[in-house]
Amino acid sequence: MPINKATIMPRGPTLGHVSLLPENDRWNETRAQLLAQMDVSMGGRVAEELIFGTDHITTGASSDFDNATKIAKRMVTKFGMSEKLGVMTYSDTGKLSPETQSAIEQEIRILLRDSYERAKHILKTHAKEHKNLAEALLTYETLDAKEIQIVLEGKKLEVR
């Protein structure tokens, strides 16, 4: 989904927020779209790790991890998107055998780990754009989609 707005202004329990808006109504989501949503959720923690180091990561990404975990769990238990477990749904995971529960957890962990690695690759590959965007957010606090695009293209924003 395209970004509508990004801010570093605290909003409720969050220390910043990225607003995504779908281009049109969607009743179904592809595996690629779900994975991309997970990757976006991993971005904040990955950025902390890359910029500040693993000893200085914070608790700020916890709600993002909750979101990514929910997506991964639905992919495995509701949408039949696990190669290992197949095209089967698991509605009441509490009543499953320990082996099946373990397999579900393992598949969820794999999806989350792979998402984290994809997010890390993206941020490393686009380190210059990431730095420019961070600097623009520090200056302006909130950027809309057009301003984000300008910054990512390496251009300067007009003074507000």
C-alpha positions as CSV (number, residue, x, y, z in Angstrom):
1,M,0.0,0.0,0.0
2,P,1.3,3.5,-0.7
3,I,2.3,5.7,2.1
4,N,0.0,8.5,2.8
5,K,1.9,10.3,5.6
6,A,4.8,9.6,8.1
7,T,5.4,11.4,11.3
8,I,7.8,11.2,14.2
9,M,5.3,13.0,16.5
10,P,4.1,10.8,19.3
11,R,0.5,9.6,18.9
12,G,-1.0,7.8,21.8
13,P,1.2,4.8,22.7
14,T,3.3,5.2,19.5
15,L,6.4,7.3,19.1
16,G,5.7,7.9,15.4
17,H,3.4,6.6,12.8
18,V,3.3,5.7,9.1
19,S,-0.1,5.9,7.5
20,L,-0.8,3.6,4.6
21,L,-3.8,4.0,2.3
22,P,-4.9,1.3,-0.1
23,E,-5.2,2.5,-3.7
24,N,-8.7,0.8,-4.0
25,D,-10.9,-1.5,-2.1
26,R,-9.4,-4.9,-1.5
27,W,-11.3,-7.9,-0.4
28,N,-8.4,-10.3,-0.8
29,E,-4.7,-9.9,-0.2
30,T,-1.9,-11.8,-1.9
31,R,0.9,-13.6,-0.1
32,A,3.2,-10.9,-1.5
33,Q,1.0,-8.1,0.0
34,L,0.9,-9.8,3.4
35,L,4.7,-10.3,3.4
36,A,5.2,-6.7,2.4
37,Q,3.0,-5.5,5.3
38,M,5.1,-7.6,7.7
39,D,8.3,-6.1,6.2
40,V,7.0,-2.6,6.8
41,S,6.3,-3.6,10.4
42,M,9.9,-4.8,10.9
43,G,11.3,-1.5,9.5
44,G,11.4,0.5,12.8
45,R,13.4,-2.1,14.8
46,V,15.7,-2.9,11.9
47,A,16.4,0.9,11.5
48,E,17.2,1.1,15.3
49,E,19.6,-1.9,15.0
50,L,21.4,-0.5,11.9
51,I,21.7,3.1,13.2
52,F,22.2,2.6,17.0
53,G,23.4,-1.0,17.3
54,T,21.8,-4.0,19.0
55,D,22.7,-2.8,22.5
56,H,20.6,0.3,21.9
57,I,17.4,-1.1,20.4
58,T,14.2,0.0,22.2
59,T,10.8,-1.3,23.0
60,G,9.3,1.0,20.5
61,A,8.6,-1.6,17.9
62,S,6.4,-3.9,20.1
63,S,3.1,-3.0,18.4
64,D,4.7,-3.4,15.0
65,F,5.9,-6.9,16.1
66,D,2.3,-7.7,17.3
67,N,1.0,-6.7,13.9
68,A,3.6,-8.7,12.0
69,T,3.0,-11.8,14.2
70,K,-0.8,-11.6,13.7
71,I,-0.3,-11.5,9.9
72,A,2.1,-14.4,10.0
73,K,-0.2,-16.4,12.3
74,R,-3.2,-15.8,10.0
75,M,-1.1,-16.8,7.0
76,V,-0.3,-20.1,8.6
77,T,-3.5,-20.9,10.5
78,K,-6.2,-19.3,8.4
79,F,-5.0,-18.7,4.8
80,G,-3.2,-22.0,4.1
81,M,0.0,-20.2,3.2
82,S,2.5,-22.6,4.8
83,E,4.3,-25.0,2.6
84,K,5.0,-27.2,5.6
85,L,1.5,-27.3,6.9
86,G,-0.3,-27.1,3.6
87,V,-3.6,-25.7,2.6
88,M,-5.4,-26.4,5.8
89,T,-6.9,-24.1,8.5
90,Y,-6.3,-24.4,12.2
91,S,-9.2,-22.6,14.0
92,D,-8.6,-23.6,17.6
93,T,-4.9,-24.0,18.0
94,G,-5.3,-24.8,21.8
95,K,-6.9,-28.1,20.9
96,L,-4.1,-29.2,18.5
97,S,-1.4,-31.8,19.3
98,P,1.8,-30.4,20.7
99,E,3.5,-31.4,17.5
100,T,1.1,-29.4,15.3
101,Q,1.3,-26.4,17.7
102,S,5.1,-26.6,17.5
103,A,5.0,-26.8,13.7
104,I,2.7,-23.7,13.5
105,E,5.0,-21.7,15.8
106,Q,8.0,-22.7,13.8
107,E,6.3,-21.6,10.5
108,I,5.4,-18.3,12.1
109,R,8.9,-17.8,13.4
110,I,10.3,-18.5,9.9
111,L,8.0,-16.0,8.3
112,L,8.9,-13.3,10.9
113,R,12.6,-14.0,10.6
114,D,12.6,-13.8,6.8
115,S,10.6,-10.6,7.0
116,Y,13.1,-9.1,9.4
117,E,15.9,-10.1,7.0
118,R,14.1,-8.6,4.0
119,A,13.6,-5.3,5.9
120,K,17.2,-5.3,6.8
121,H,18.3,-5.8,3.2
122,I,16.0,-3.1,2.0
123,L,17.3,-0.5,4.6
124,K,20.9,-1.5,3.9
125,T,20.4,-1.2,0.1
126,H,18.7,2.2,0.5
127,A,20.8,3.6,3.3
128,K,21.2,7.0,1.6
129,E,17.4,7.4,1.1
130,H,16.8,6.2,4.6
131,K,19.2,8.9,6.0
132,N,17.6,11.6,3.9
133,L,14.1,10.6,5.0
134,A,15.2,10.5,8.7
135,E,16.8,14.0,8.4
136,A,13.7,15.4,6.7
137,L,11.5,13.9,9.5
138,L,13.7,15.5,12.1
139,T,13.4,18.8,10.4
140,Y,9.6,18.8,9.5
141,E,8.3,16.1,11.9
142,T,5.5,15.1,9.5
143,L,5.7,14.4,5.7
144,D,3.0,13.6,3.2
145,A,3.3,11.2,0.3
146,K,4.5,13.9,-2.1
147,E,7.2,15.2,0.3
148,I,8.4,11.6,1.0
149,Q,8.8,11.0,-2.7
150,I,10.7,14.2,-3.2
151,V,13.1,13.3,-0.3
152,L,13.6,9.7,-1.6
153,E,14.5,11.2,-5.0
154,G,17.3,13.1,-3.3
155,K,15.7,16.5,-3.7
156,K,15.3,19.2,-1.1
157,L,11.9,20.1,0.3
158,E,10.7,23.7,0.1
159,V,10.9,25.5,3.4
160,R,7.5,25.5,5.1
